[in-house]
Amino acid sequence: GHDFAEYLHLTDTVLDIEITPNRGDCLSIAGLAREVAALFGAPLKVKRSRRAPASRAAAVSFTVDIDAPDLCPRYAALPMTGVKLGASPMWMRRRLELCGMRALNNVVDATNYVMLETGQPLHAFDLDKIDSRRIVVRRAHGDREFTTLDGVKRALEPDDLMIADAGKPLAIAGVMGGLNAEVSDTTKTILLESAYFAPGAISKVSRRLGLRSAASYRFERGIDRSGQPAALARVAE
């Protein structure tokens, strides 16, 4: 069919690069391009994203409370309405798979693609599943366990950093989301998360739980502290 014909005509170069722990800035295509430009004195082409259409977000209200600013100094979020889940275009699925990531749907794939492109991990919540449309970035405190997207119950410790709503935890910050606010075929409105988490906090939780993700790998090594809004704009685009 058309997709297969398109697939045959695609040509991509795969870079297999070993990154030392102190070079988290090179865990993205943009970061590698910046490094090469610096090494060779070449001009760096920076792609500017279009702003998300204001009409799609204007009618959606939500709040964000950061109760653990020492572990999360910055949390940006963007709501998007009228979302229809489906398959991503073939070129995006192919590039994700060449980078060792499984293509799932257009929303999740867009967040993963932008993470590979910019180095900023992102997460999408179903906004209608978030109590009071309120995001709270806090320590686990009394939460003893949490079921992650892979269906496994994880034992929590009081200082683990969580993304929660008014009544329940939604994700282990920087590591993995949960089933209770997962994007699904019935999702109509999403909330895109783009945050900066303290590297030490993420590595501690990830190591203890034995839970490694492409997101935690980047957060542990340090991401751009100012790249959150640009990554949101790119995903929305």
RAPE-V193278 format. One record per residue. N is the residue number from 0. SS is DSSP state (h for helix, s for strand, l for the rest). OMEGA is omega in degrees with one decimal (* if undefined). NEAR is the number of other C-alpha atoms within 8 Angstrom. Layout:
N_SS_OMEGA_NEAR ; N_SS_OMEGA_NEAR
This chain:
0_l_-177.1_4 ; 1_h_-178.8_5 ; 2_h_-177.9_7 ; 3_h_177.7_7 ; 4_h_177.8_8 ; 5_h_-179.3_10 ; 6_h_-177.7_10 ; 7_h_-175.8_6 ; 8_h_-179.5_6 ; 9_l_173.9_7 ; 10_l_179.9_4 ; 11_l_174.6_5 ; 12_l_179.2_4 ; 13_l_177.9_6 ; 14_l_177.8_4 ; 15_l_-170.0_4 ; 16_l_177.3_4 ; 17_l_-175.5_4 ; 18_l_175.6_8 ; 19_l_-173.5_6 ; 20_l_-177.5_6 ; 21_l_-177.3_5 ; 22_l_176.2_9 ; 23_h_179.8_12 ; 24_h_-179.7_11 ; 25_h_180.0_12 ; 26_l_177.1_12 ; 27_l_177.3_12 ; 28_h_179.5_11 ; 29_h_179.7_10 ; 30_h_177.6_12 ; 31_h_178.8_11 ; 32_h_179.0_9 ; 33_h_179.9_9 ; 34_h_179.6_9 ; 35_h_178.1_9 ; 36_h_179.8_11 ; 37_h_-178.0_8 ; 38_h_-173.2_7 ; 39_h_-180.0_6 ; 40_l_-178.1_6 ; 41_l_176.4_8 ; 42_l_179.9_5 ; 43_l_178.3_7 ; 44_l_-179.2_4 ; 45_l_-179.5_4 ; 46_l_177.2_4 ; 47_l_-179.8_4 ; 48_l_172.2_8 ; 49_l_177.1_7 ; 50_l_177.9_7 ; 51_l_178.7_7 ; 52_l_-174.7_6 ; 53_h_-175.4_6 ; 54_h_-177.2_6 ; 55_h_-177.8_9 ; 56_h_-171.4_11 ; 57_h_-175.0_7 ; 58_l_-176.3_6 ; 59_l_178.4_8 ; 60_l_176.1_6 ; 61_l_178.2_8 ; 62_s_176.4_7 ; 63_s_175.8_9 ; 64_s_176.9_8 ; 65_s_-178.6_11 ; 66_l_178.2_8 ; 67_l_-176.2_11 ; 68_l_177.3_8 ; 69_l_179.5_6 ; 70_l_179.1_9 ; 71_l_-179.0_13 ; 72_l_-178.4_11 ; 73_s_178.5_9 ; 74_s_178.0_12 ; 75_s_-179.9_9 ; 76_s_-178.6_9 ; 77_s_175.6_9 ; 78_s_174.8_11 ; 79_s_-178.7_13 ; 80_l_177.2_10 ; 81_l_-178.0_7 ; 82_l_176.0_9 ; 83_l_-179.3_7 ; 84_l_178.5_10 ; 85_l_-179.6_6 ; 86_l_174.4_7 ; 87_l_175.9_10 ; 88_l_-174.5_6 ; 89_h_-177.6_9 ; 90_h_179.8_9 ; 91_h_178.7_10 ; 92_h_-179.0_12 ; 93_h_-178.3_9 ; 94_h_177.6_9 ; 95_h_-178.1_14 ; 96_h_176.3_10 ; 97_h_177.9_8 ; 98_l_176.0_7 ; 99_l_179.7_6 ; 100_l_-179.0_7 ; 101_l_176.4_7 ; 102_l_-177.4_10 ; 103_l_177.5_7 ; 104_l_-172.6_10 ; 105_h_-178.5_10 ; 106_h_-179.6_8 ; 107_h_-179.3_11 ; 108_h_179.7_14 ; 109_h_179.0_9 ; 110_h_179.4_13 ; 111_h_-179.5_11 ; 112_h_-179.5_10 ; 113_h_175.1_14 ; 114_h_178.5_14 ; 115_h_-177.2_11 ; 116_h_-172.2_9 ; 117_h_-175.8_11 ; 118_l_-179.7_17 ; 119_l_174.4_14 ; 120_l_-179.4_15 ; 121_l_177.8_12 ; 122_s_179.1_10 ; 123_s_174.3_13 ; 124_s_168.2_12 ; 125_s_-172.4_15 ; 126_h_-179.5_11 ; 127_h_178.8_9 ; 128_h_-178.8_8 ; 129_l_-178.1_12 ; 130_h_177.1_9 ; 131_h_-176.9_7 ; 132_h_-176.7_12 ; 133_s_175.9_12 ; 134_s_177.4_13 ; 135_s_176.8_12 ; 136_s_-171.2_14 ; 137_s_171.0_11 ; 138_s_-175.9_11 ; 139_l_-179.4_13 ; 140_l_-175.4_8 ; 141_l_178.2_5 ; 142_l_-175.5_10 ; 143_l_-179.9_9 ; 144_s_-177.0_8 ; 145_s_179.9_11 ; 146_s_-177.9_11 ; 147_s_-175.5_14 ; 148_l_179.3_10 ; 149_l_176.1_5 ; 150_l_-178.0_7 ; 151_l_175.3_7 ; 152_s_-178.1_8 ; 153_s_177.0_9 ; 154_s_-177.3_8 ; 155_l_171.0_10 ; 156_l_-171.8_9 ; 157_l_-176.3_10 ; 158_l_178.2_7 ; 159_l_-178.9_12 ; 160_s_-177.0_14 ; 161_s_165.9_13 ; 162_s_-174.9_13 ; 163_s_169.8_13 ; 164_l_-175.7_14 ; 165_l_-174.8_11 ; 166_l_-173.3_6 ; 167_l_173.7_6 ; 168_s_-178.7_11 ; 169_s_-176.5_13 ; 170_s_166.6_12 ; 171_s_-169.7_14 ; 172_l_174.3_11 ; 173_l_-175.9_10 ; 174_l_-179.5_13 ; 175_s_177.1_10 ; 176_s_-179.2_12 ; 177_s_-178.4_13 ; 178_h_-170.0_10 ; 179_h_174.8_6 ; 180_h_-177.5_11 ; 181_l_173.2_11 ; 182_l_-177.9_10 ; 183_l_-177.9_7 ; 184_l_-178.3_6 ; 185_l_-177.6_5 ; 186_l_177.8_12 ; 187_l_-178.9_9 ; 188_l_-179.6_12 ; 189_s_170.9_15 ; 190_s_179.8_12 ; 191_s_179.9_13 ; 192_s_175.6_13 ; 193_s_-170.4_15 ; 194_s_170.2_11 ; 195_s_178.0_13 ; 196_l_179.8_13 ; 197_l_-176.3_13 ; 198_h_-177.7_10 ; 199_h_-179.1_7 ; 200_h_-178.3_11 ; 201_h_-178.2_16 ; 202_h_179.8_11 ; 203_h_-178.7_8 ; 204_h_-178.3_9 ; 205_h_-179.0_12 ; 206_h_-177.6_9 ; 207_h_-178.5_7 ; 208_h_-175.8_8 ; 209_l_-174.2_6 ; 210_l_-179.8_8 ; 211_l_176.7_9 ; 212_l_177.4_8 ; 213_h_178.8_7 ; 214_h_-177.9_11 ; 215_h_178.8_13 ; 216_h_-180.0_9 ; 217_h_179.4_14 ; 218_h_-179.2_16 ; 219_h_-175.5_11 ; 220_h_176.3_11 ; 221_l_178.2_10 ; 222_l_178.3_11 ; 223_l_-177.9_10 ; 224_l_-177.5_7 ; 225_l_-173.3_5 ; 226_l_-172.1_8 ; 227_h_-178.7_14 ; 228_h_-178.9_9 ; 229_h_178.7_8 ; 230_h_176.1_13 ; 231_h_-179.7_13 ; 232_h_-179.8_12 ; 233_h_177.3_10 ; 234_h_-179.8_9 ; 235_h_178.9_8 ; 236_l_*_8
